[in-house]
């Protein structure tokens, strides 16, 4: 009777298991009939989020970007398309992006989030952009209370300037 040394063959078994798990995950992402009592409609596979520079993303979105911030950690541009206005921001790191989103959400809004980029605009604009850029929609309510704000508009906002 032949006995395999301990641990021999486990690398191959582990690799096979990892490949099978990956295939199962990929298979789970395909379009399948929804089994949630909605009449058998299919759930579409989400479009993968676009990647690229600020200019490349703006081109995919159909925008000629008006760059407002050009720094090492982020680049930000105002964009206007037929759907409306939005702000497109790219980030040097995933961590920088998440920190920015977490702070921005204090002001409310609708965010289309991709890998190291965010587009911020009205819900209808973000929905249209998602069709071109992919990504995930995140929404937030402002954390301030009362009627102290101007409805989310920055028009007439004095900023935080020292005197």
C-alpha positions, 0 to 999 in steps of 0.5 A, a space after each residue: 500500500 502506497 502512502 503519500 507524504 503528508 501535505 503532498 497534493 494539497 496545493 493542487 487540491 486547494 488551487 482546484 477548490 479556489 478555481 471552482 469557487 471563482 467559477 461558481 461566483 462568476 456563474 452567480 453573476 449572470 442574468 438569471 430569472 428572479 425567483 422573488 415572485 415578480 412574474 419571472 423577470 430577469 435581473 440584468 448583470 450590472 455593467 462593470 464600472 469604467 476605469 481611466 483618467 478624469 478625461 477618459 471617464 469624462 469622454 465615456 460620459 459624453 462630457 467636456 470636463 471643466 477641471 476645477 481641482 488638479 492635485 496629486 490626491 484628486 482631480 475634479 471637474 464640472 461636467 454638463 451633458 444633455 441630462 444635466 450637471 454633475 461633478 466628476 472626481 478621480 482619486 489617487 487611492 481607494 482610501 482617499 476616495 472612501 474618505 472623500 465619500 464619507 465626508 461628502 455624504 454629510 451634505 447628502 446627495 446621490 453618488 455614482 461610485 467606480 474604482 477611484 472615481 465618483 460622479 455627484 449629481 441629481 438622481 436622474 443625472 446619476 442614473 443616466 451616467 450609470 448607463 455609460 460608466 457603470 458603477 454603484 449608486 450611493 445616496 445620503 441624506 444631509 445630517 444637518 437639522 432644521 431649515 438652515 440650508 439653502 436646499 443643497 445649492 452652493 449659489 450664494 455660499 460664502 465658503 469658509 474664508 477667514 477674515 
